[in-house]
């Protein structure tokens, strides 16, 4: 009988009005009777969960892990702008922490991630019980593929635990639809499962190398351990700072390999975010794109770009004029900080092609489009600033990851030819600078919140890239100036847009207790999201999280 993972069958019941294209993936379910007749089919099955991961772990235009991980925190929001962006109030509920058990977006995130679990479970099952001689691969390759898939599955569970806490663990593709639905495990049990899966499989997985671009290697496994141990006090119930430091040291020492030679921080702040970022030395794991060869492109333009963004950067893609930087966040960057210039669009916009002004298309039709560090209806004289008060130019915009340009242009008088790597920019899930920050925090937490020189050196090594040599002398941290509060602020500046902000706020005790912009403190139970009611309806074994 053909085996189809039960969780995929549940996924098909998702509301068809969702903008998440869940129905497309149903045709990609791996079928045991028809697959794995040769090495190409094995590799196809191993790689399938990665194309799916694009949908949930990156800002892809779908309701996956990334949206609740960032839009519920204190740096990014999707406000209503004129006649656009209300979307049934879903973005406001994320921002104000007023979400309900019936949120379609949270249900879609659950489904997408468990769908990914199923796409790992099925090939693991088949590979474990199959004779390699019938598949055209060696026994050693089989072991590596299984280890890689188990590490990738652990990443799914880590992010599911991040959002929902108490979740079911399923590791086998059921042999029939009549098998019992899974019951939830406690967050501590999920933590222990993830840790065990990583520790048992990390040595069998390949080390990071160019051939592992966009795939889970030993480097990704150690990065997952760093994230797991960094947040252990909340997830596991007790701190694991020494384990966090030990896992970080493996990466810093290069023991897990490197994407382009020895693992190292990239020399400048742009190398990790351009169309040639597959040449980065600090990337540990990314969602890799190759638009020219595979027509597989990054999804982030739909989340961040203005309706006319293509005129600004000289590409072929626009967006929904959605996510912006919350007022005041942009001003937290020093004026001499190169990240402030390179990672954001702010002020008057001009055309990449000829330097002429970009005109607005809504409230500012016929006038120059100017992105401002405010969310208010200035055109009509409005002074209120809330999630309901935006207009098309409201908010500083994303320019951290760059697609390149598909037309010739002129920037500051310099001719820019077409970028032959246009639209190939990989999305980083883990990079080495994040490991530096995690180790520094663990060192400080062990030391009663006080920075040692080792912790300072780690943060300065990353931050130095954001300042010119003349400015750096005044901007570098010392053991006196690098407090935990300042570390959180610098984490925000360095990792903005990358998906970590909500978890950082939870770890620092601020997610439920702090004010930002028009957001007020909420209940501590909001540090995890509710189990989607639709899932409880389909699986009565699930139990709702406290407070919902």
HELIX and SHEET records of a PDB file:
HELIX    1   1 UNK A    6  UNK A   11  1                                   6    
HELIX    2   2 UNK A   22  UNK A   25  1                                   4    
HELIX    3   3 UNK A   26  UNK A   28  5                                   3    
HELIX    4   4 UNK A   32  UNK A   34  5                                   3    
HELIX    5   5 UNK A   39  UNK A   57  1                                  19    
HELIX    6   6 UNK A   65  UNK A   71  1                                   7    
HELIX    7   7 UNK A   87  UNK A   89  5                                   3    
HELIX    8   8 UNK A   90  UNK A   96  1                                   7    
HELIX    9   9 UNK A  104  UNK A  129  1                                  26    
HELIX   10  10 UNK A  132  UNK A  134  5                                   3    
HELIX   11  11 UNK A  139  UNK A  164  1                                  26    
HELIX   12  12 UNK A  187  UNK A  201  1                                  15    
HELIX   13  13 UNK A  210  UNK A  212  5                                   3    
HELIX   14  14 UNK A  218  UNK A  230  1                                  13    
HELIX   15  15 UNK A  232  UNK A  235  1                                   4    
HELIX   16  16 UNK A  241  UNK A  252  1                                  12    
HELIX   17  17 UNK A  277  UNK A  279  5                                   3    
HELIX   18  18 UNK A  291  UNK A  294  1                                   4    
HELIX   19  19 UNK A  300  UNK A  304  1                                   5    
HELIX   20  20 UNK A  309  UNK A  313  1                                   5    
HELIX   21  21 UNK A  330  UNK A  332  5                                   3    
HELIX   22  22 UNK A  338  UNK A  342  1                                   5    
HELIX   23  23 UNK A  378  UNK A  380  5                                   3    
HELIX   24  24 UNK A  432  UNK A  446  1                                  15    
HELIX   25  25 UNK A  453  UNK A  463  1                                  11    
HELIX   26  26 UNK A  464  UNK A  466  5                                   3    
HELIX   27  27 UNK A  469  UNK A  475  1                                   7    
HELIX   28  28 UNK A  484  UNK A  495  1                                  12    
HELIX   29  29 UNK A  501  UNK A  507  1                                   7    
HELIX   30  30 UNK A  524  UNK A  527  5                                   4    
HELIX   31  31 UNK A  533  UNK A  538  1                                   6    
SHEET    1   A 2 UNK A  76  UNK A  77  0                                        
SHEET    2   A 2 UNK A 324  UNK A 325 -1                                        
SHEET    1   B 2 UNK A 167  UNK A 168  0                                        
SHEET    2   B 2 UNK A 184  UNK A 185 -1                                        
SHEET    1   C 2 UNK A 283  UNK A 287  0                                        
SHEET    2   C 2 UNK A 427  UNK A 431 -1                                        
SHEET    1   D 2 UNK A 344  UNK A 345  0                                        
SHEET    2   D 2 UNK A 397  UNK A 398 -1                                        
SHEET    1   E 2 UNK A 347  UNK A 348  0                                        
SHEET    2   E 2 UNK A 370  UNK A 371 -1                                        
SHEET    1   F 2 UNK A 409  UNK A 411  0                                        
SHEET    2   F 2 UNK A 414  UNK A 416 -1                                        
END                                                                             
